[in-house]
Amino acid sequence: MHQKPLGLSRSDGKRPDGLSLVPWDAGKPLTRDVTVICPLADSCVVAAARETGLAAEEAATCKYAKYSNIQTHHTIQPIVIESLDPINASGRTFLSKFGHKLADQLGDDREISFLFQ
């Protein structure tokens, strides 16, 4: 059973999806929160109609705000995937860097494309 990390609860009891055990950036652990959204949903359709991927970017901005209380001690990384394909820009960058680290460790350059599949 997948359990969310302890000790990162907000006042509403919600927690991010994962926390690295080792420092990721600037000595801070990586705290990630993954969301899949449908750009055709009423809450997203206006942004999705303006620009491809904008709904994912707006959702990522909300994730940064959601975890603003722990940003001084954690590197926050939202990964927002639209069901019709786009991933938020910082999420794409993170997955690419993570894929390169995996590829270096495992010696298989396909690791990067596996993450995006």
N, C-alpha and C positions, 0 to 999 in steps of 0.2 A: 504494500500500500504506500502511495506517495504521500509524504507529509511535508507541509510547508515549514520553513525554518522558524524556530522559536526565538522569542526575545525581540522580534521586529514588529510586533503588533502596533497598530495605530490605535487611536482612541475608539474607532469603530470595530476593532477586532480583526480587521483584514490584514493579511501579510503578503509579501512578495512571493513569487514562485520558487526562488532559489537564492542561495548565498554561498559564495566561494569560501573555502576554508583557509586559503592562502591569499595574501594581498594581490590585487589585480592591477591597480593603478594608484600611484602616489601613496603606497602603503595602506590603501583602503581595500577591504574585501569587496568583491563584485556582488551587487544585489540586483537580480533580474526579475522582470515581470513580463510574462508573455500574454498577449491578447490577440485573439482572432476576431475581426469585425467584418460585418457585411456592409459594403458601401451602399447597398440598396435599402438598408433599414432607414426608417423615418429620421432617426437621430443623426445619420451620416450622409443622407442623399444630397443635401445642399452642398456640402464640402466636396463630395465626390463629383458632382456635376460641374463644379468650378475648375477642378484640376485633378488629374490622375494622381492618386497617392495622398491627396490632401486630407482625406478622412483618417488615414493612418498617422499622418503627422500631427493632426489635432489630438488624436487619442494618445499619442506618445507625450505630447505636452501635458495632457491631463495626468499621465502617470508620473511625470517629474513633480508636478504639484502635489500629487497624492502622497509621495514619499519625501516631501521637503523637510520633514522633521528628522530624517536620518541621513540627509545628504552630507552633513559635515563629517560623518564617520564612515560612510559607505559610498562606493561608486554605483550610482543608479543606472541601470540599463533597461529601458523599456524596449521590447520587441513586439511591434504591432504589425500583424499580417492581415491584409485585406483578403477576403475570400476570393476576390477576382484577380489577385496576384500581387499588387505592390506591397512592399515592406517599408516601414519608416526608414529614413536615411541613416540615423544613428544605429538602428537595428541591423541594417545591411552592412555597415562598417564593422560593427561588433562581430557579426557572423563571419565576415571575411577574415578578420584578424584571428578569430578563434579557429577558423578552418585552417589558416596557415600554421598556427601553432600545432594543431593536431597533425597536419601533414608533415611538419618537421619532426615531431615526436614519433610518428608511426611510419614515416618514410613512404607515404602514399599521397600523391598530389590530388587524388580524387576526393579526399576528405572535404575539401572546400565545396565541391559541387554536391556532395551528399547532404551537407547542411541545408542547402537551398532547395533540395528536392523534398 
